[in-house]
Protein backbone atom coordinates (compact mmCIF):
# COMPACT_ATOMS: atom_id res chain seq x y z
CA UNK A 1 0.00 0.00 0.00
CA UNK A 2 2.92 2.31 0.70
CA UNK A 3 3.97 2.24 -2.95
CA UNK A 4 0.44 3.00 -4.17
CA UNK A 5 0.10 6.04 -1.90
CA UNK A 6 3.58 7.23 -2.87
CA UNK A 7 2.86 7.07 -6.62
CA UNK A 8 -0.45 8.89 -6.28
CA UNK A 9 0.98 11.60 -4.01
CA UNK A 10 4.08 12.24 -6.11
CA UNK A 11 1.87 12.74 -9.17
CA UNK A 12 -0.10 15.47 -7.37
CA UNK A 13 2.65 17.64 -5.88
CA UNK A 14 5.17 20.16 -7.27
CA UNK A 15 8.04 18.80 -5.13
CA UNK A 16 7.92 14.99 -5.49
CA UNK A 17 11.38 14.68 -3.93
CA UNK A 18 9.98 15.88 -0.59
CA UNK A 19 7.25 13.24 -0.40
CA UNK A 20 7.88 10.77 2.43
CA UNK A 21 5.54 7.84 2.96
CA UNK A 22 5.91 5.57 5.97
CA UNK A 23 4.00 2.41 6.81
CA UNK A 24 3.37 1.10 10.33
CA UNK A 25 1.71 -2.12 11.39
CA UNK A 26 -0.73 -1.67 14.24
CA UNK A 27 -3.02 -4.14 15.95
CA UNK A 28 -5.81 -4.41 13.42
CA UNK A 29 -4.72 -2.07 10.64
CA UNK A 30 -1.80 -0.74 8.67
CA UNK A 31 -1.24 3.02 9.01
CA UNK A 32 0.27 4.81 6.02
CA UNK A 33 1.57 8.30 6.88
CA UNK A 34 2.17 10.85 4.13
CA UNK A 35 4.48 13.83 4.64
CA UNK A 36 4.73 16.49 1.91
CA UNK A 37 6.25 19.96 1.61
CA UNK A 38 4.28 22.74 3.28
CA UNK A 39 3.52 24.34 -0.10
CA UNK A 40 2.08 21.07 -1.46
CA UNK A 41 -0.23 20.34 1.47
CA UNK A 42 -3.22 21.97 -0.23
CA UNK A 43 -2.72 19.93 -3.38
CA UNK A 44 -2.80 16.66 -1.46
CA UNK A 45 -5.80 17.60 0.69
CA UNK A 46 -7.82 19.40 -2.00
CA UNK A 47 -10.87 21.59 -1.61
CA UNK A 48 -12.90 20.40 1.37
CA UNK A 49 -10.66 17.31 1.57
CA UNK A 50 -11.88 15.81 -1.70
CA UNK A 51 -8.49 14.67 -2.98
CA UNK A 52 -7.52 13.18 0.39
CA UNK A 53 -10.85 11.36 0.45
CA UNK A 54 -10.25 10.03 -3.07
CA UNK A 55 -6.78 8.76 -2.11
CA UNK A 56 -8.27 6.99 0.91
CA UNK A 57 -10.99 5.43 -1.25
CA UNK A 58 -8.49 4.05 -3.77
CA UNK A 59 -6.30 2.62 -0.99
CA UNK A 60 -9.31 1.15 0.79
CA UNK A 61 -10.39 -0.61 -2.41
CA UNK A 62 -6.89 -2.00 -2.99
CA UNK A 63 -6.68 -3.14 0.64
CA UNK A 64 -10.07 -4.85 0.43
CA UNK A 65 -8.73 -7.04 -2.37
CA UNK A 66 -6.05 -8.28 0.03
CA UNK A 67 -8.51 -8.49 2.95
CA UNK A 68 -6.59 -5.85 4.94
CA UNK A 69 -7.47 -2.60 6.64
CA UNK A 70 -5.35 0.43 5.77
CA UNK A 71 -5.58 3.93 7.24
CA UNK A 72 -4.07 6.84 5.29
CA UNK A 73 -2.92 9.72 7.48
CA UNK A 74 -1.79 12.97 5.87
CA UNK A 75 0.55 14.50 8.45
CA UNK A 76 1.18 18.23 8.71
Protein Blocks (a to p, Z undefined) as FASTA:
>chain_A
ZZmmmmmmmmmpmblmlpccdddddfkbccddddddfklmmmmnogghlmmmmmmmmmmm
mmmmnopacdddddZZ
